[in-house]
Amino acid sequence: MQFLTYELAQEIVERTMKILNSNINVMNNEGVIIGSGDSERIDQLHAGALLVLERGESVEIDHSSVVSMEGSRPGINLPICFSNQVVGVVGITGEPEQIRSYAQLVKMAAELVLEQSFLLERVQWKQRAQSEIVNQLISEEGLDEEVIKERAGLLGINLELPRIAIVIKGSDASIQRLITSIQYEIGREDLIGVTFNNDIIILKAAVVIDTNKDINAFLDRVSKVSSGDILIGSGGVAEHIKQLKSSFDQAKRAILVGSKLRPDRSFYQYEDYQLEIILAKLVEDEDKTIFSYYRQLLDQGRKGREIIHTLEAYIREGGELNKTAESLFIHRNTLRYRLDKITELTGKDPRNAKDLMELYMAKLLHDIS
């Protein structure tokens, strides 16, 4: 396996050259220079590095021995080890007597860069693998349960657990930063991925006794670590992996409907907007002119806005006249007048349960369209 790439070798060179004022070379496991402070030495064979690879220990080269060693200059060459294996060589150019005290420090720095790169690659690989699994679970296409369970199992994740889909919408520029922040908030059994349109999806394991409380606390933490404008939606609990697509759709609809009805909020739960989502879904395929009577209220200008505000309060207070009048700071007779005006303009009497439902559906369709 090739642990050292040209890019990683050059990163080691740039970092270690900050430690001391000497040229640094990095050679791969074939003794070829793949990183250097002297760009002209790239791709040259380094005889000193070949000796290090052969012996597995440091090799010092002085002026007397440099003549017989192809591509070498005076200096110290040390093995770069990873997982108890020599994977390359780091060389320091200079008189051995003058640079010997720095040699081990440079070797440690090179191995640290390699280890950090490996760990980062593992994290990125896990993120990509999780993202692929998440996108398959929320996809419209056929789902091979056994295969996807096996893939998740390799990541130590049990797909048999009930889960809640959470959708996070943010700007494209903030997605990677947001994912990094969220990584510290999600649990070991949670899955996180990114869709083709850069929405972040979390399939959160719902294993606590009070799931709603747990989800609320999680959403609150996420909203705090994510600076900037984001919208968060959560769906219902999916007891089976085939239900995750439904939970995902519910989370998206919670954002769609919730952000229109309550733009002052940043996250929306499906259960809080369940009625509105169901009603909106029922009427979205219907002829939108069936609620054209609502336009009569909108066309009344300032007076119409006052009547609509009254209708909203009437719905909010469950049709109770006293509570509605009190919340609007108006007399009951004024409220009755406005309700009569709604009936006159729309042909729907808010005091009739069926008409009030139709008025509410008309208003809802207008607000979310």
N, C-alpha and C positions, 0 to 999 in steps of 0.2 A: 504493500500500500504506500502511495506517495503522500507523505505527511506535509512536506515542504513544497510550496508553490513559489513561483517567481514573486508574486505579490506579497506573500507572507514573509519570504526571505528579505525583501526590500524593507518591509515594516520592521523586521528585527534589526536590520542595519541602521535605519533611521533612529530607532529608539536607543540602541546601544551606543551609537556615536555621540549621543548626548552625555554619556557617562564619562568619556575621555576623548581627548583630542587626537585620535588615531583612526586610520581607515579600518573599516570592518568588512570582512567578506563572509558570505554564507554559502556553503557548498551542499549539494544534495547528496543522496546516498550512493551516487556514482562518482563523486569527487569533482563535479562540475560547478563552477561558480554561478549561482543564480541570483545573488544579491550582493551589491558592493557599493561602497562610497565612491569608487572609481568605475564609472559606467563602462569604460573600455575593457574591463576585465570580465564582464558578463559573458558567459558561455565558454570561458577558458577552462581547461582541465587543470586541477590543482594537485600536484604530486604530494604535497604535505597532507592534504585532506585524505588522499588515498591511504596514506600510512595510518592516519587516525582511524579510518574505517576498518582497516585490517587489524590493528592492535586493540581498538576499543579504548584508547587512552590518549592523553594530550601529547602533542609533538611540538618541540621547540625547534625553530630554524634560525641559525645565525648566519653571518656572512660567509663563514667557511663552508657551510653545507648547502647554501642556496644554489650554488653553481650546478649541482647535480640533480636538482629537483625542479622539474618542468613546471612553469606557471607559478612558481612560488617566490616569495620575498621574505626577508627576515621577519620573524614574528612568532606568535604562539597560536597553535590550532587545537581546538578542544572539541570533544564529541558533544553533539546535541542529543540528549536522551529523552525519550517519551515512552511511558509504560515499559520501563526496563529494556528499551530497545534503542540502539544508536540509529537515528534517522537522518543525521546530517552532521555538518561540521561548521563551527564558527571560528573564523581566523582574525587575529588582531595584528595589524602590520606595525612593526617597530622592533627595536632592540629588546630581546627577551628580558634582559636585566631591568629595563626601564618600565616594562608593562606587566611583569609577572604578578605584581600585587593586584592588578585589575582583572586578571584572566578569569578567575572563578566568578567574579561579579558579572562579567559579560556573559559567561556561560549560563548563569542563573537567569539573567534577564532574557536571553534567547529562549530558554526552556519555558519561562513564564509566558512569553508572548505566544509560543506554540500551544501551551495548555489552554490559555484564554481563547485562542482561536478555535481549538477543538471543542471546548465547552459551548462557545457561541454557536458553532455549527450544529451541535447536538440540539440546542434550544431551538434554533431555526428549523431544523429538520422536524422536531416534534410539533412545532407550530404549523408547518406545512402539512404534516400527516393529520393532525387534528382538523385543520381547515378542510381537507379533502373529505374526511369522514362527516363533518358537520354539513357540508354542501350535499353530500349524498343523502343524509338523513332528512333534509328539508326539500329534496328534489321531487319533481313531479314524476320522474322516471321510476321504473320498477326497482325495488329494493331487495337485494339478496341478503337476508338477515344473517345467515350463518357466516358469510364472508365478512360482512362489516363488523359483526361481533368479534370475530377472530382478529381483525385488524386493530380494533379498539383494545382488545385484550393485550396485544403486544405493547400498548402504551400504558398498561395497568389500569384501564378504565372498564368498568362493568356497565354495559348498556342495558342490563336488566332493571336497573334502578329507575324509578319514576323521575321525570325531568320536566322542567319548565323552560320554554324557549324565551330568550330575551334578545331583543333587537336594539342595537345602538346605532343611531345615524349621526355622523359628524362630517366635517369637511375632509376632503381627500388628503390634505396636507397633514392633518392631525391623527390619521388612522394609526400609523405605526407607533407614535408616541402614546396614543390612547391604549393600544394593545399592551404595550410595555407596562403602563400604569395598572391596567386591569389584572395583569398576570399575578400581581401581589394580592388581589382581592378574591380570586376564584379558588375554589376548593380542589382537592386532589382528584375528585371524581367528576369535576366539571369539564366540559368540552368548549373550546373557543375556536371560532373560524371567521373568515372574511369572505363575503360573497363577491360576485363579479362586479357589482356596482359599489363595492367598498363599504357595505354595511357590516358591522361587527355582530356576530351571532354567538350567544352563549347558551349552551344547553346545560342548565344548572340542575344538579342532582337535588331532588326534593325529598330528603330523607329525615328531616327534623319533624318533631311533633307538630309544631306551629309553623307550617310552611309559609303562610302569608307574612307572618312576622319576620321570618328569616329572609324572605325575598325583599320585603320593604327595607330591612337593614342593609341588605346587599346593594340594592338600588341607591340607597342614600349614600353609601360609601363610594360607589362608582361615580355618582354625580359630583362628589367632592373632589375626587382625584382627577377628574377630567375638566380642565379649564376650557372656556370657550362655549360656543353654542352646540349642544348635542340634544338629541331627542331619544328617549329610552321607552321601549314598550315591552310588556311581558304578557305571555299567553297563559292559557290554563295548564293544569298538570296533565302530562302525557304519561299514562301508566304503562304504555307499550311503545316500542320504537316507531311503529307505524303511525302512531298518533302525534309524533313530533312535528310532522308537516302541518297538521292542524293547529298545534300550539304556536308554531312559527307564523302562520297566517293570521292567527288571532293577535299576536304581538304587533304585526304590521298594521292591522286594522285599528288596534288601540292607538297607535301613533297617528294614523290618518284621521280618525274621528276625534280623538282626544285633543290633538293639536289645533283643530279647528274650533272645538267647543271651549277649550281651556288653554289658550295660547300662553297664559302666564305660568304654566307648569312646564317641567322638563321631562318628567316620566309619567307613563300612563299604563295602568294595569287593565287587562281585558275585563275582569270582573266588575270594574268600576264603570265601564261603558258598554256592558253586555247588551242591554236593551237597545241602546243607540246603534250599536254595530249590527245587531240582528235586523232592526228596522231598516237601516241604510242598505243592508245586503238584499232585503226583500224588495225594495223599490228601485234598486240601481238598474235592473233590467227592464223596468216598466217604462211606459211612455211618460216622460217628465211633465207633460202637460196636464196629467191627472191632478196635479196640485197647483195648477195655474191660479187658482183663487187666492193663494197666498200673495201673489203679485199685487193684488188689490191693496194689501196693507203696505207693501213697500212703496207703492206709487203715491202714498199720502204725504210724502216728505217728512218734515219734522213731526207732524201730528201722527204720522204712521209709525215713526220710531217710538213715540210715546205709547202707542197702542201695543206695539210688539213687546216693549219692555213690560207692559202690564200683563200681556199673555205669558211671558216668561215667568213672572212672579206668581201668577195664578197656577201655572203648572208646578212650579217649585214648592208651593204651599199646599199642593194636593187639592186645589179647588176650594179651599176654605176661605170664605169671603172676609171674615174678620182678620185673619192672619195676613191675607194678601193686602188688604187696605192698610194695615199697620206697617207692613214692610215697605209699602210705597209712600207712606205718610199722606194718604188721601182719605176722604170720607167714603163710607160704603156706597152712598148714592153716586159719587164720582166713579167708583169702580163699576157699579152696575151700568152706568152710562157707557163706559168704555167697552164692557163686555157686549152690550147691545150693539155698539158700533162695529165690533168684530163680526157679529152675526149679520149685520146689514151689509158689510163689505164683502164677506166671504160666503155667506149662506150657511155657515157652520156656527152652531151655538156652543161656546165653551162650557156651558153648564150641563151639556149633554155629554156623557162619557164617550160615546162613539165619535161624536164630532170633535171633542177635545183631543182624542187620539189622532184623528186625521189632521187636525191643526198642528199637533206636535210633530207628526211625520213630515208634513209639508215644511215646517220650520227647520227640522233636522236636515232634510234633503237640501234645502237652500244653504244652510250653514256649512255643510261639508262638501258641497259641489264647487 
